Amino acid sequence: MSIKAVLFDLDDTLLWDDRSVSEAFKATCRYGAEATGLDEDELEASVRKEARALYETYETFGFTQMIGINPFEALWGRFERGEHPMFRKLQELAPAYREGAWTKGLAALGIDNPGLGLQLAEMFPAQRRKLKYVYDETFALLDELKQSYKLLLLTNGSPDLQQEKLDGVPELIPYFDAIVISGNYGEGKPSSKLFAHAMEQIGITAEDGVMVGDKLTTDILGANRIGMTSVWINRHDIVRSDEIIPAYEIKSLSELPELLKSLS
């Protein structure tokens, strides 16, 4: 085997998206708790629950599942780009969805205050846009790999939202020979068609590449389906079933260079 390229997921593989979302929730719910006397952790749990439930009621739900846009991204995304007509529906729905999620989250805890719900709905996106985290090992890893491999970023999500995340850390962009966002293509990981499209961008076959990502159901399953070597980054010691089995498992991106050398 001769590895020519490494394909990376973005969220929670290179960028620490979970931390950004968590801290945005904490800051917003702290304000809400101070205004109402609620427990901020209970408010966050309530809003997350109501957001998921409301998100699933929209006609856009199936599309967002396919493209890979989760309920909490919709709490701050604008959905101004993307050719698929569902992006226009998301753009139209987003303001009411945000307000509804926060207002319902408050109401579930006994606080009937739509005005505060709207205020929190506007606060969360502002907080999220301030928070840009990259894992400590990300840049050192990319510096090392860039010398020997083609690098491709393969990310699920809305075109404008994923681009906004990248623009927030602009020094990340030049490392990649190509960047593929599922919302621009019309299908999300684990779609074999999306992987084939990504490989075309850098002129490789499945045998030439390695896919690195944190999600078994998208990154690893997609790579496995096309016969590409899959590397699951499992930072949180998640116990997996045998339903989706990665070729390799690592706990930190810093383990990747040695693994790639062994494969070659």
C-alpha positions in Angstrom: 0.0 0.0 0.0 1.2 3.5 -0.9 -0.7 6.3 0.8 -0.9 9.4 -1.4 -3.5 11.4 0.3 -5.2 12.0 3.7 -8.9 13.1 3.8 -9.9 14.9 7.0 -13.3 15.6 8.6 -13.5 19.1 10.0 -15.8 19.4 13.1 -14.4 17.7 16.1 -11.5 16.3 14.1 -9.5 19.4 13.3 -11.8 22.1 14.8 -13.1 21.6 18.3 -16.7 22.4 17.5 -18.2 20.7 20.5 -16.4 23.0 22.8 -17.5 26.1 20.8 -21.2 24.9 21.0 -20.9 24.0 24.7 -19.4 27.4 25.7 -22.0 29.3 23.6 -24.7 27.4 25.5 -23.1 28.0 28.8 -22.8 31.8 28.3 -26.4 32.1 26.9 -27.9 29.9 29.6 -26.1 31.7 32.3 -27.7 34.9 31.2 -31.1 33.2 31.0 -30.6 31.6 34.5 -29.8 35.0 36.0 -32.9 36.5 34.5 -35.2 33.8 35.7 -33.7 32.0 38.7 -33.4 28.8 36.8 -30.5 26.4 37.0 -28.3 27.1 34.0 -27.5 23.4 33.4 -31.2 22.5 33.5 -32.0 25.3 31.1 -29.3 24.1 28.6 -30.6 20.6 28.8 -34.2 21.8 28.2 -33.3 24.0 25.2 -31.2 21.2 23.7 -34.2 18.8 24.0 -36.7 21.2 22.6 -34.4 22.2 19.8 -34.0 18.6 18.7 -37.8 18.0 18.9 -38.7 21.1 17.0 -36.0 20.5 14.3 -37.5 17.1 13.5 -40.9 18.6 12.8 -39.8 20.6 9.7 -40.0 19.4 6.2 -36.2 20.1 5.9 -35.3 17.5 8.5 -34.6 14.6 6.0 -32.4 16.9 3.9 -30.5 18.2 6.9 -29.8 14.6 8.0 -28.5 13.7 4.6 -26.3 16.8 4.3 -25.2 16.7 7.9 -26.6 19.8 9.6 -27.4 19.2 13.3 -30.0 21.1 15.3 -27.4 23.1 17.2 -25.8 24.4 14.0 -29.3 25.5 12.9 -29.4 27.6 16.1 -26.8 29.9 14.6 -26.6 29.2 10.9 -27.9 31.6 8.3 -28.2 29.2 5.3 -27.7 32.0 2.8 -25.7 29.8 0.3 -26.2 26.4 -1.4 -28.1 25.8 -4.6 -30.6 23.2 -3.3 -34.0 24.7 -2.7 -34.1 23.2 0.8 -31.4 25.7 1.8 -33.9 28.5 1.0 -36.5 26.8 3.2 -33.9 26.5 6.0 -33.1 30.2 5.6 -36.7 31.0 5.9 -37.3 28.7 8.9 -34.2 29.5 10.9 -35.3 32.6 12.8 -38.6 31.1 14.0 -36.7 27.8 14.8 -34.2 29.6 17.0 -36.8 31.6 18.8 -39.0 28.6 19.2 -36.3 26.4 20.6 -35.3 28.9 23.3 -38.9 29.9 24.2 -40.0 26.2 24.4 -36.9 25.4 26.5 -37.9 28.1 29.0 -41.6 27.1 29.0 -40.7 23.5 29.7 -39.2 24.7 33.0 -42.2 26.9 33.8 -41.0 30.2 32.4 -43.5 31.7 29.9 -41.5 34.6 28.5 -41.3 34.8 24.7 -39.4 38.1 24.9 -36.6 36.4 26.8 -36.7 33.5 24.4 -36.1 35.8 21.5 -33.3 37.6 23.4 -31.6 34.3 24.1 -32.1 33.1 20.5 -30.2 36.2 19.3 -27.5 35.9 21.9 -26.6 32.3 21.1 -25.4 32.9 17.5 -23.4 36.0 18.7 -21.7 33.9 21.4 -21.0 31.0 19.0 -19.4 33.2 16.4 -16.9 34.5 19.0 -15.7 30.9 19.8 -13.1 29.4 17.5 -11.2 26.4 18.8 -8.6 24.3 17.0 -7.1 21.2 18.7 -3.6 21.7 20.0 -2.1 19.2 17.7 -3.9 20.2 14.5 -1.4 22.6 12.9 1.7 20.6 13.9 0.1 17.6 12.3 -0.8 19.4 9.1 2.7 20.9 8.8 4.2 17.4 9.0 1.8 15.7 6.6 1.7 18.5 4.0 5.3 17.6 3.1 4.4 14.0 2.0 0.7 13.8 1.2 -2.1 15.5 -0.6 -4.6 16.8 1.9 -8.3 17.1 1.4 -11.0 18.4 3.7 -14.3 16.5 3.5 -16.9 18.1 5.7 -20.7 17.6 6.0 -22.8 20.7 6.4 -24.2 23.9 5.0 -21.9 25.7 2.6 -22.0 29.1 4.3 -21.8 27.7 7.8 -18.8 25.4 7.1 -17.1 28.2 5.2 -17.7 30.5 8.1 -16.0 28.1 10.4 -13.0 27.9 8.1 -12.9 31.7 7.7 -12.8 31.9 11.5 -9.5 30.0 11.3 -8.1 31.2 7.9 -4.6 29.7 8.5 -6.2 26.3 8.2 -7.4 26.7 4.6 -4.0 26.8 2.7 -3.1 23.3 4.0 -5.6 21.6 1.7 -5.4 20.8 -1.9 -9.1 20.7 -2.1 -12.1 21.4 0.3 -15.4 19.6 -0.3 -18.5 20.7 1.6 -21.4 18.3 1.4 -24.0 21.1 1.0 -22.3 22.2 -2.3 -22.5 18.6 -3.7 -26.0 17.7 -2.6 -25.2 14.5 -0.6 -23.4 14.1 2.7 -21.0 11.5 4.2 -21.3 8.5 4.2 -22.4 8.8 0.5 -20.1 6.9 -1.8 -20.9 9.4 -4.5 -19.6 12.2 -2.3 -16.4 10.3 -1.6 -15.9 9.6 -5.3 -16.4 13.3 -6.0 -13.8 14.2 -3.3 -11.3 11.7 -4.8 -11.7 13.2 -8.2 -10.7 16.6 -6.9 -7.2 15.4 -6.0 -6.8 12.5 -8.5 -6.7 9.5 -6.3 -8.3 6.1 -5.9 -9.7 4.7 -2.7 -6.6 2.6 -2.3 -4.5 5.8 -2.3 -6.3 7.5 0.5 -6.9 7.4 4.2 -10.0 9.0 5.8 -9.7 10.5 9.3 -12.7 11.5 11.3 -14.5 11.3 14.6 -17.9 9.9 13.5 -18.4 6.3 12.8 -21.7 6.7 11.0 -20.4 9.2 8.5 -16.6 9.4 8.2 -15.8 5.7 8.9 -18.8 4.1 7.3 -18.3 6.2 4.1 -14.6 5.2 3.8 -15.4 1.6 4.6 -18.0 1.4 1.8 -15.6 2.5 -0.9 -12.6 0.4 0.4 -10.6 3.4 1.7 -8.6 2.9 4.9 -10.5 4.5 7.8 -9.0 6.0 10.9 -11.4 6.8 13.8 -10.2 9.5 16.2 -11.8 8.5 19.5 -10.7 11.3 21.9 -13.4 10.4 24.5 -12.9 6.6 24.8 -16.3 5.9 23.3 -17.2 2.2 23.4 -18.3 1.3 19.9 -20.4 -1.7 18.8 -19.2 -3.9 16.0 -21.7 -2.5 13.5 -19.2 -0.1 12.0 -15.5 -1.1 12.5 -12.7 1.4 11.6 -9.5 0.0 10.2 -7.6 1.9 12.8 -8.4 3.8 16.0 -6.4 6.7 17.5 -6.9 9.0 20.5 -5.0 12.0 19.2 -4.1 13.4 15.8 -0.5 13.2 17.0 -0.6 9.4 16.5 -1.4 9.7 12.8 2.1 10.3 11.2 3.5 7.1 12.6 0.4 5.2 11.5 0.6 6.5 8.0 4.3 5.6 7.8 3.4 2.0 8.9 0.8 1.8 6.2 3.2 2.9 3.5 
